[in-house]
Amino acid sequence: MNRWAIELKDDDKGHKVDPAAACAARESPARFVWVHLDGREEETLGWLKEHAGIPESVIYALTATETRPRCEAINDGALINLRGPVAGDQETPDRLASIRFWAEQGRTISVSFVPVDGIDLFKEKMEEGKVKDPGDLVAGIAVALTKRLDPVIIDLGDLVDECETALEPEHAFETRRKIASARSDAIVYRRFVAPQREALATLAGLEVDWLEEDDRLHLREAADRFARMAEELEAVRERSALIHEQLTDLRAEQIEHRGLLISIIALIFLPLTFFTGLLGMNVEGIPYAKQPWAFDAVCILCVVVAVLISAWFAAAHWFRR
């Protein structure tokens, strides 16, 4: 089963321990223990009820299928839901995977349904003794999530920049596809980035003993970076909508220009069709019908009329876009 626990011992190093035993001994002098559970396992809910010793409302919040970033103080602990990039190439319905924390003095319980990028790194840090308390863990993971998500948001902005410089008729289809993808991604990311800033700001303001001033500074820094990312995503969405309108106008202009060319060609051939129809009637009395030069004369007349009409359209600037 994919659950583990790391306990900080007297040698200032983290050691792997049994999760159930770690929870049972939470009143012991152990300075800090981190228990991580896989929310996809059916036994997780029952395990939390049996071993965690936390409020039932927290248990159901940790194992809920759908969550949004939030922070809620409960007694001396805090329920924290965060979102971050998915680890590896796993496919998920959401672009950002959820990780939930219950943090209190001396203990943190985390639950994730999909591996979140950066969690393994903090597992190693705790084993090395670089994570001392729940504040170090949650603040460090929050900062790590911002660092991993920031390049993704920057890439979205760069993609919109490329689309703005590629507003040409020959690139219209490809640009429309890219800008639609960028706009969709911006909407999805902003759905979680904006509330994550509020959750981190709320966590930084909690009056709890396990949050030191250094942790609060890191949480505020992460909240500010998420605020900037939310603003960037809003700008990407607005710019994408504007580019889409420009592409629509460009397409309408192309259709209008092509329709104009077709109309000009039809107008040029309209009098020529009249001449050929009139002279092609199979009746007596058509002038010069018996003359050998009559066909050449009619052809020359048609060419002259077509040239004159084309010259008139050119003088009227009908051929310009």
JOQUIWO-V16505 format. One record per helix or strand. SS is the DSSP state (~ for helix, > for strand). FROM is the first residue (numbers start at 1). LEN is the number of residues. If there is no record, write none. Layout:
ss->SS from->FROM len->LEN
ss->SS from->FROM len->LEN
This chain:
ss->> from->4 len->5
ss->> from->14 len->4
ss->~ from->19 len->6
ss->> from->32 len->7
ss->~ from->43 len->10
ss->~ from->56 len->7
ss->> from->70 len->5
ss->> from->77 len->10
ss->> from->96 len->9
ss->> from->107 len->6
ss->> from->116 len->1
ss->~ from->119 len->9
ss->~ from->134 len->32
ss->~ from->169 len->36
ss->~ from->213 len->67
ss->~ from->294 len->22
